[in-house]
Amino acid sequence: MKHSFIEDIELGSKNALMKIRIISYYINNGENSLADLGREMDLTVPTVTKLVGELIDDGYVIDFGKQETNGGRRPNIYGLNPNSGYFVGVDIKHFRINMALINFKGDLMQTKTDIPFHYENTQANLESLCDLIEEFISGLNVERKKIFSIGINISGRVNTETGHSYSRYFFSEKPLSEIFQDRLGIHVSIDNDSRAMAYGEFLKGVVHGEKNIIFINVSWGLGMGIISDGKLYYGKSGFSGEFGHLTAFDNEIICHCGKKGCLETQASGSYIHRRFMEKLEEGNTSILNKKLKNGESITIEMIINAAMQGDMLAIDLIEEVGITLGKHIAGLINLFNPELVVIGGSLALTGDYLFLPIKSSIKKHSLNLVSKDTGIKLSKLGDLTGVVGACMLARSKVLGLI
C-alpha cells in the first residue's frame, strides 16, 4: 500500500490537497460518478479522472462499476476503499482505558473497553500505557502498515498543534505526541478528552445538523468541548473548554489544578466519590457497604452501577451534581446561545438520574428567550464517545481536515 499523497500533505502539494478534497467528499457524501464529483468540486472531468485514477492505483478509491439508471448511458460509480487505511483511538479515563479501530470510512471495526489502568503521572505509568496500546495494535486483524495514525485522548491542558500535554506526562520539553510516536512507530496525535468526545458525538452521535454545540463531559473530572459553526473550537493554545475550573464555590477544597473553589470540586465524579465515601464513614447505608467492609476499593464505576441498581445514596449524590451542573450550564447557554447541549461522560450513563436534574436546573436558571431554542440531549454513543472521537480526530488530522 502506497502512502504517497498522505506523505505529501505536509509538503503542501497541490495534487495531494486535491486528492484529500476528493477523499473528504467520499467520506462525507458516499459514492458518486466522476461527472458529479467534478461538478461538486468545481473541477474538470479530465482533472477528476486523473486524480481518481491515481487514488485507485494507490488503493484508496474503488470503481464500483456501472450505476443503475432508467435509461441512457450508465456512468461508473467511484467511492472510498474502506480497507485502504485504519485509525486507532485511545481514550484514557481515570481508572481504565478504551481503545478502538476504525476503517477509512469511519466504521468501527474493533473495540476493547474497560482495560484496567490507574493513571499516575510517572514515567513508568507512561511506559505501561504504551505497552497496553502496543498490545491492542498487535492483536488487531489488520496490517500494521495500514494503521495511518493513533489518536490519544488526555484530560487537562493539551496543545494538539505542538503535541504537548501540560497536565499529564509533562516530563520534558519534547512533545508527548513524539514520545508516543517514537515508542509505537506509528504517527500519533493527542487531544483533550472532552474535545474528542464532542467531535465523536458530532460525527457519529446525537448531533443531526446542528453546528453550534456544547458538549459537557461529566466523568471523574468535568470538561467541555465546543463546536462553533461546525468546527472544533480550540482557543489560542488549545486550552478552551476548562468548564470544571470556573471559580464557583467559596470552599476550601483544593482542586487537582491547585486552586480552590473550582466547579469540579462539587460537580464531578471525583466529588461524588469523595462524598460517597464520607457518607459511608458517617454510617449511611448503601449496597456497597459490604465491599467496603471486605476491604475492597470503591470506584466511581461501582457507585454509578449502584445508582443503576437503585442505591439511594448514589442516586442522591448524582442528582445533587445534576442540579449544580444545570445551574452553570444555564450560564453557558446565556453566554453562547448554542443550538444543542450534549451531556456525556461516565456519569451520563446513569441516564435520567443525572439528566432530569440538569434539565430542571437549566430551566430554572437560564433566560427563557435564550434557552428555548437550545436542545438538551444525552450522549448517544455513551461510554464509546471518547474513543470514537479519538479515532475520528486521528483520521481528520492526518487528512488535514481540522
N, C-alpha and C positions, 0 to 999 in steps of 0.2 A: 504493500500500500504506500503510495506516494503522499508526501505531506507538502508538496510544492507550494500551493497557494497559501497554506497556513504559515509556512516558514517565511513567505514573502510579506505577510501582513505588517510585521514590524518595520519593513523597509518602505512601506507606503506605496507599493507597486500598484499602478492604476489598474492593471489587469487583475491582480489579486483582489482589489477592492470591489471591482465589478462582479467578480465571482462570489464574493461574500454577499453582495446585494442579492444575487440570484439564489444562493443558499438560504439567506434570510427570508426571501419571498416564499420559497418552498416550505420552510419551517412554519411560516405564519398562514399560508394560504393553500398549501397542498399542491397536487399535480396540475399541470397546465400544458397547453401546446406552445410551441416556440413563438408563433404569431401573437398569441395572447400575452405571453411573457414579455415580448418586445413592446407591446402597447402599454402594459402596466409599468414597465421600467423606462419607457421612452428611449428604447434602443432599436436600431435597425435589425431586421431579421438576419442578415449576414453576420452581424456582430454577435447576436444572441446564439446563432447556430455555432459559431466558432467557440464561444465561451462554454456553452453547454457541452459541446463535443470534447473539449479539454477536461471538463469536470467528469464526463463519462469515462474518459481514458484514465483519469486519476481514481475512479471508483466511487465518486461522491454522488453522482446522479445516475439514474436508471431510465432507459427507454422502455416505457410500459406498453408500447405498441399502439395500434390504431384505436381512436376514440369512437364509440358508438354514436352515430348521428342518424337523423331522419332522412337524410339524402345528401347527395353531393360527395365530394372527396373527403375522406376521413383523415384528419391530421393525427400524427403521433403525439402521445402524451408523455411528458417527462416529469420526474419528481426525484426527491431525495432518496438516496440509498440509506435506509436506517442503520444498516450494519457497517457503514463506512467508517464510523468512529464512535467512541464512547466517552462518557464523562462520569467521574466518581464524585460523590458528595459525602462529606463528613460533618456531622452535627454533634458538637461536644456539649453535653449537658453536665450538671454538677456531679452526678454520681454514675453516669452512663454515657454511652455513645451510640448514635445511629449512623449507619452507612448505607449507601445505595449506589446503583449504577443505572444510568440512562443511556439509550442509544442516541444517534444523531437527531432523530425526530423528537426526542424528549420523552419517549415511552420508558416507563420504569421497568427495568429488566430484572434486577436482583436487589434485595434489601436484607440487611442484618441489623436488628434493633435490640435495644436494651443490653448492649455489651457492657459488662461491669467496668467502670473506670472512675476512680475518685481523683478529681483534679487537685493537684498540688503544684505550686509554682516553683518547680525544681527541674534541673537538667535531666535527672533520672526519670521524672514523670514525662517529660517531652520525649525521651527515648522510648518509654513504654507506649506512648501514643503512636509513635512511628511504627513500632512493632505491630500494633493492632491494625493499623492501616495497611501495612505490608501483608499481613496475614489475610486480610479481606481481599486485597487485589490478587494475591496468589491463588485464592480459591474461586476466582471468577471464571466463567466459561467463555472468556474472550482472550484474544491475543493481547499481550501487554503492550505491544507497539501500537495497537489501535486505541489505547486509552490516551486521549489527547491532553487531558487536564484533570486535576483534582481540585475541588473547591472545599475549603475548610472553614467552618463557622466558629468564631471565637467571640465570647462576650466581652463587653467593655470597649475601650478605645482602639479602633483598628483603622489604619490608613491603608486602604486597599491598593491605592496607586503606588505607594512606595513598598508595600508588603510588610510594614511594621505593625506589631501589636504592642501596645503600651500598657496593657492591663494583665496580660498573660505571657509568660515565656520571654520576657524582655531581658535577656541576659547579655546582649551585645548590640552594637550598632548595626550588625549585619541583619538585613530584613529576614523576618521569620519565614516568609514565603520561600526565600532562597535556601534557608536551612532545611526546610521540608523537602525542597526540590533536590538538593544535594543528597539527602538521605534516601529518598524514594526513587530518584531517577526519572521522574515524570514532572511535567510542568504543574506548578501549584499556585493557586491564588487564595488569599484569605479575605474574609469579610466579617463584619459584625453579625452576630447570630440573628438579632431581631430584624435587621435589614434583609437578610437572606430569607427569613420567614415571610416577610412582606412580599418579596419577589416570587416565592413559591406559590403563595396564595393568589397573587396577581395573575400568574400564568396558568396555574393548574387547579386553583381552588374556587373559592366562593365569589370571586370578582367576575362580573358579567358586564363589561363595557365601561365601568367606572374608571376614571383616570386620576382622580384626586382622592387618595386613600390614606388613612392612618391605621397602622397595624400595631396593636398592643400585645406585647409578649409578657404574659404573666406566668413566670416559671419560678425557679429558685430566686432569681432577681426580677427586675422589672425594666423592660426596654420598649423601644418603639421604632418602627420602620415607617418611612414616609415616602409615598409615591405622589409626585406632582406632575400633572399633565402627562401621565403615562410613563414617567421616568423616575427611577430611584433618586431620592434627594440625599446627597452625601454631606453637604456643607463644605466649608473651605478645606478641612483636613480629613474629612471622612468621619467626623465625630458627632454628627447630628443624631438626634433621637434619644438622648440620655434623659428620658422621661423619669426614670427612677431616682434621679439625683436632683430633682427640683426640691428646693427647701420648702417643706410642707408642715413640719411639726416643731414644736418647742420641746423636744425631748433630749435626753442625754445619751441616746443610743448612737454609738459610733458606727456609721456605715462602713462597708468594706472599702469605700473610696477615701476614707479617712475623715470625713466631715460628719457633723451631727444634724439631725432633723430631716434627712432625705426622705422623700416619699416612699422609697423602697423599704425603709426601716419599719413601716407599718402597713405596707400594701404589696406583699410578695410572698412567695413560698417560704423564703427564709424566715419571715415574720411568723407565718402560720406554724412552722416547725418549732420556732422558739417558744411561742405562746402555748402551743400544744404540750410541749414537754414541761413547761412551768405549771400548767393546769393539772397534768398528771401528778406532778410532785405535790400539788396542793390537795390531792385526793379526788379529783374529778374522775368520772367513770368513762371508760372507752373500751371498745373491743380490742384495743392494742395494749391494755393493761397487762395481759398475760405475757406478751412478748417482752415488755419492759421488765417484768419480774424474773423472766428467764434469762435476762442479761443481753437480749438482742438489741441491736441499734435500730432506732426508729428512723425511717427515711421519709422524705416528703411524699414519695410514691406510695408508701404504706398509708400515710394519712389521707391521700387522695382516694385510694382504694377503700379505706374505712368509710369515707364520706359516701361513696357509691353503694356501700352496704348499709347505709342509714345511720352511721355513727353520728350522734347529735353534737358531740364536742367538735368533731372535724367540720361538720356542716355549719355550725355557728361561726366558727372562725373564718371559713370560706365566705360566708355571707357578709361578715364584717369587712373583709377585704374588698368584696364586691361593692359595698356601699361607699367605702373610701375611694376606690378607683373611679366609680361613676362620677363622683363629685369633681375629680380632677380631669377626667376625660371630658366632662361638660366644659371645663375651661378651654381645653384644646379645640372643641367644637366651636366655641365662641370666637376663638382666635383664628382658626383656619377655615371654617365653614366647608368641611370636606363632604364629598358625596357619600363616602362609606367609611365606617369604623369597623375593623375586624378584631375580634377578641380571640387570641390564640395563646399557645404555650401550655405547659403541663397542667396548670390549674384549670384551663378551659375544658379539659377532659371531664370535669365534673358537671358540665352542661349547665342546666338551669340553676344549680346551686350557686354558681358564680354569675351567670349571665343575667338572671332576673333582677338581682340586687343592683347590678351595674346599670341596667336599663332604667330601673325605677329612680336611681340616684341621678342619672343623666337628665331625666325628665324634670326632676325637682330643681336642678341647679343650672341648667342651660337656658339660654334665651330661646323662647319658643319660635320666634321668627327665623332664627338661625338654624336650630336643630331639626325643624320639621322636615327639611329636605335631606337630612343625613340618615342613611340606613345604618343600623347596628346589627352585625351578624357575627355568629360564631365561626371560627375556622372550619373549613370543610375537610382539610387534609389531616387535622388532628395532630397526632404525635409525629407524623411524617412531614409536617410543614417545613421544618428546618432543613431536613436532608434533601427534600425535593428542591427547595430554594438553592441549596448549595450546589446541587447538580446543574440547575438551570443557569446559575451565575457562572459556573465554570465554563459552560458552553458559550454563553454570551460574551464573556471576557476574551476567550480565545478568538472568537469571530469579530471582536471589536464592536459589538452591538451596544455596549454600555460604557 
